[in-house]
């Protein structure tokens, strides 16, 4: 598997790299935040898929790659108007987007990625969305960096796993329980697993780069994904909320 991240500042001003259908969707957005997130996710995903499929990265060539969505909201890829068997998952947070791409042919099955910030989470948030064991673990930590990292890491892993299940946050986040690994590899990845009440287990990985947390999960165990070249560096990334200056597009 492979992953790539880009900041909103790296997205071209021109819309030539979007398909006609994507341009039509973009034109319907009234709010700047939705517009920025849509563009950042697609720019990141198209570049990632193009590199994995060894396709041209020129803007006109990227327009032939279209990120579409199933009724569940899960993304899928069309190339030249035809669905392609390659698994993708997208996420964005604070002006940055990340994409996870599986091997061509769809051999890895559904995958999920989530990008989060390390920031304070209230006791109410932890109590509402975490299992009893997860809540107890987070509350056992001293207020500050360690607690903030743990709370956001658990939340991120839940989101990634629910994307694998293709239900997203429509599901009760307490239906899945996160087990965080602590044996960090030299490449920065640390294992994790998410277990559902139905007995399904979603193995995955997490990493921290600067103030960002990145989690990935799937239906089966895979080595950590390789980072594709040419993307932004999350380790140096600064969270941005540029849409606040002009909320309406």
N, C-alpha and C positions, 0 to 999 in steps of 0.2 A: 504494500500500500504506500501511498505518497500523500504529503500534505503541503499546503502553501498558504501564506498569509499576505494580505495587502492592506494598506491603509487607504482611507477615502481620498487622501491627497494624491494617490497614485492613479486614480481612475481618470481616463481621458475626458476632456471637456466635450468632445464630439461623441455623438451616439452612433457613429458608423459601425461600431463593433457589436451592436445589438441587432437581433433579427427584427423583421417588421412587426412580428407579434409582440416581442419584448418592448419595442418602441411604443407600441399602442398601449401596453399595460402601463409603462412609465408615464405616459401622458395623462393617465387617470388619477395619479396621486396628487392629492391636495396638500399633503403635509411633507415638509422638507425631510423630516427624519425618515419616513418610509422611502422616499426617493433615494436618499443617500444609502440606506441599508440595501435596497434593491440593487443599486449600481455596484456597490462594493462587493456584495456576495457574488454577483454574476461576473464581474471582472476577474475576481479571484478564481472562481470555478472554471470559467472558460479557459483561462491561461493554464490552470492545472491540468485540465482534461486534454488540452491541445498538446502539452508536453508529454503526457503519458501516452497519447496516441501518435506521437511524432508528427503532429500537424503544424502548419504554418501559424506563427504568432502574429502575423499582420492583422490590422483591424478588420479588413474586409473578410479575411479567412475566419476570424473569430465570430463574425456574424452568421456563419453557416453552422455554428454550434449553438444550440438553444437549450437552455435549462427550463424544463417544464415541470409541472407538479401533478401527481396523482390526486384523486379526490381526498385522500387522507392528508394531503399536504406534503408528502414525501417527494423529493425532487427526482427527476430522471432526465436523461440526456437524449436529445435528437440531433443527428448530424445530417445535414441536407434534407431535413424533413422526415427522417426515419429514426425510430427508436434504436438505440445502441445499447448492447448488454455491457454496461460498466456501472458500478455502484458509486454514487457520490453522496456526500452529506455536507451541509453548509451551516455556518454560524456567523454571527457578527456581534460585536460589543464595542461601544464607545469609539466609533470611527474606524474600527478594524474588522476585517472579515477573514475567516479561515475556511478552507475546503479540504476534505478528505476524499481521496479517489482510490477505489479498489482496482484490482487487475482487470484488464479487458477480458470479456467473456463472463463476468459476473460470478467467478468461482468462489469468492469470499462470502457472498450473501450480503444481506443488509448490514450497513455500517452507520455509525453515528459519531458526530463530532460536536463539541460545544466549547465556546470561548467565553471566559468570564474574567472579571476583575477581582482582585483581592481587596475587599472593602467590607466595612462593618455590616453585619446582619443582626437584626433584633432577636430577642428571645421569642417574640411572637412569631416571627418568620420561621425560626427553627422548630418551634412547637407545632406550627400549622402544617409544615411540609416534610418534616423528617420523621423517621420511625422513632420509637422510644429509645432504642439503643443508640441511634445516631444523635438524637437530642442529648442524651446523657453524656456521650463522648464530647460533643462540642462544648457543653456547659461545664465539663470538667477542666477545660483549658482556661488559662488566665486571659482576661480581656486583653486584646491587642493583636499583634501580627499572627501568632500561631492560631488563635481562635478564628480570626477572619479568614485565614487560608483554609482551615479545615471546613468551615461552614460553606464557603464558596466552592471548594473542591467537591464536597458531597453533592451540593446542588447541581454543579456542572455534570458530574458523572450520571446523575439521575436523568438530566435532560438528554445526554448522549444515548443512554440506554433506551429511553422512551422513543427516540428517533429510530432506533433499530426495530422497535416494536411497531413503528409507523403510527403511533398514536399521539406523540408529542405531549404537550401539557394539558391536553384534554383529559388525560388519565390522572388518577390520584397518585401523587409522587411518593406516597407512603406504601404503594404496592411494590416498590422495588427498594432493596436495601444495599447500600454501598459498603464494600470492604476496601479500605485504602491500604495499599502497599507502601513500604518505606525503604525498600532496597533500591535506591536510585542507581541507574546505570551510568557509565561514563558519558553516554550521549545525552543525558538529561532526562530520559524516560524512566518512569517508575510504574510497576504493574498495579492494577486495580481490578476488581470484579464487582458486578452488580447482579444480585439475585432477585428474581421475581417470586411472588407468592405461589405462582403456578409451578415452581420448580425450575424454570428456565434460568440459566446463568449466562451473563454477558461479560466475557473477559475483555480487558482493555488496558489502556495505558494513560498516564497523566504526566504533565510536565509543567513547571513554572518558569516563565521567562519574564523578568522584570515584575511588573504589577499584573501580568496576565497569567491565567491558568488555562491550559488546553487539555481536554479529555477526549478520548476516543474509546468506543466499544464496538463489539460485533457479536455475531452468533458463534464464532469459533475463535480459538486462540491464534494470533498471528504475531510475528515480530513487530516491534515498533515501526511506524511508517517512516519512510525517508523524506526528508525535506527537499522539495524541488528548488531549483536555482531561480534567481531573478525576483524573488518575493521580498516583502518587508521583513525586518528583523524585530520580532516581538520583544526580545530582550531589551531593546532600546526604545520600544514604542511608547508614545505618550497618549493616554486616553484623551479623546476630543469629543465635544458635544457642539459642533459648529451649527447645528440646526437651531439652537436656542436663539441665535442672532436673527433668524428669520423663520419662524415656525411654519408659516404657510408658503408653499412653493410658488 
